[in-house]
Amino acid sequence: MEHGHGLLIQALEQRRPEWLTRGGITVLEVGSSREPLPNQDSTRILARFCQERDWRFTTCDMDPENTARAAKLFADMGVDFAAVTALGEEYIAGKRKAFDVVYLDAYDFDHGKHSEQRQQRYEEFLGSRIDQHACEVMHLKAMQGLNRAGRRRCLVVIDDTWRESPDGPWLGKGPLAVPWALRNGWSIA
């Protein structure tokens, strides 16, 4: 299965190819990389993708360790990208027409296999362990905020969201966000 940041790049190549040669596109990642795992280091992969195109890139995460890691990455790359410590849905809510591309990869869905260390970080910053309903609500709030914060033709990818059949329910992070978006003028490309 393709990781969400790979799907985002693929969607840009297929759905917005004219953007690939245009500078100044603004990309937001909500949910910075926690650790550099092969093919899963979305912050690094998206930062390089943006650097190659002279795009602006911001990563946002609730955990200051993740944003500190991202800030160090950006300094090592010699780029002026932003690493913001905040809840993604709150950061989005404070913006207006700010983003062309958004990658929502924040609050984990509850698949029952999270490490105790990850669960403890959620307890520290959110006051509870990973919770499926809270995951769904967070992504819904982020999507609702993008009605104000997304620019015309804003492209959004919600990581870990799928259907097991074409008519089946949305699973993972998007069960609330995707149906809401479809009812409110967004489309699936």
MOJOZI-V69720 format. One record per pair of residues at least 24 apart in sequence whose ideal C-beta (glycine too) atoms are under 7 Angstrom apart, sorted by the first residue. I is the first residue (numbers start at 0). J is the second residue. D is the distance in whole Angstrom. If there is no record, write none. Layout:
{{I:J:D} {I:J:D}}
This chain:
{{2:38:6} {2:39:6} {3:102:6} {3:104:6} {3:156:6} {3:158:3} {3:159:7} {4:41:4} {4:44:5} {4:45:6} {4:102:6} {6:156:6} {7:102:5} {7:156:4} {8:48:6} {10:154:6} {10:156:6} {10:188:6} {11:100:7} {11:154:7} {14:154:7} {14:188:5} {15:154:6} {19:52:7} {22:52:7} {22:53:4} {22:54:7} {23:54:7} {23:55:7} {24:52:7} {24:54:4} {24:99:5} {24:100:6} {25:55:5} {25:97:6} {25:98:5} {25:99:5} {26:54:6} {26:55:7} {26:56:5} {26:99:7} {26:100:4} {27:57:5} {27:59:7} {27:98:5} {27:101:5} {28:58:4} {28:102:5} {28:104:7} {29:59:5} {29:87:3} {29:102:7} {29:103:5} {29:104:7} {29:105:5} {29:141:6} {30:60:6} {30:87:7} {30:104:4} {30:105:4} {31:58:4} {31:60:4} {31:65:4} {31:66:6} {31:69:5} {31:82:7} {32:65:7} {33:65:6} {41:102:7} {41:104:6} {42:69:5} {42:72:7} {43:72:6} {45:102:7} {46:72:7} {46:73:7} {46:76:6} {46:78:7} {46:80:6} {50:76:6} {50:78:5} {56:80:4} {57:81:4} {57:83:6} {58:82:5} {59:83:4} {59:85:6} {59:87:5} {59:90:5} {60:84:7} {61:85:7} {61:86:5} {61:124:5} {62:120:6} {62:124:6} {87:141:6} {88:137:6} {88:140:4} {88:141:4} {88:144:6} {91:141:5} {91:144:4} {91:145:6} {91:148:5} {92:144:4} {94:148:4} {95:147:6} {95:148:6} {96:150:5} {97:148:5} {98:148:6} {98:149:6} {98:150:6} {98:153:6} {99:150:5} {99:153:6} {100:154:5} {101:145:6} {101:149:7} {101:153:7} {101:155:5} {102:156:5} {102:158:7} {103:138:6} {103:141:5} {103:155:7} {103:157:5} {103:158:6} {104:158:4} {105:137:6} {106:133:7} {106:134:4} {106:137:4} {106:138:7} {107:134:6} {108:134:5} {108:159:6} {108:171:5} {108:172:5} {109:134:7} {134:172:6} {135:174:5} {135:175:4} {136:175:7} {138:172:5} {138:173:6} {138:175:7} {138:176:4} {139:175:4} {139:176:5} {139:179:6} {142:176:4} {142:179:6} {142:180:5} {143:179:7} {146:183:7}}
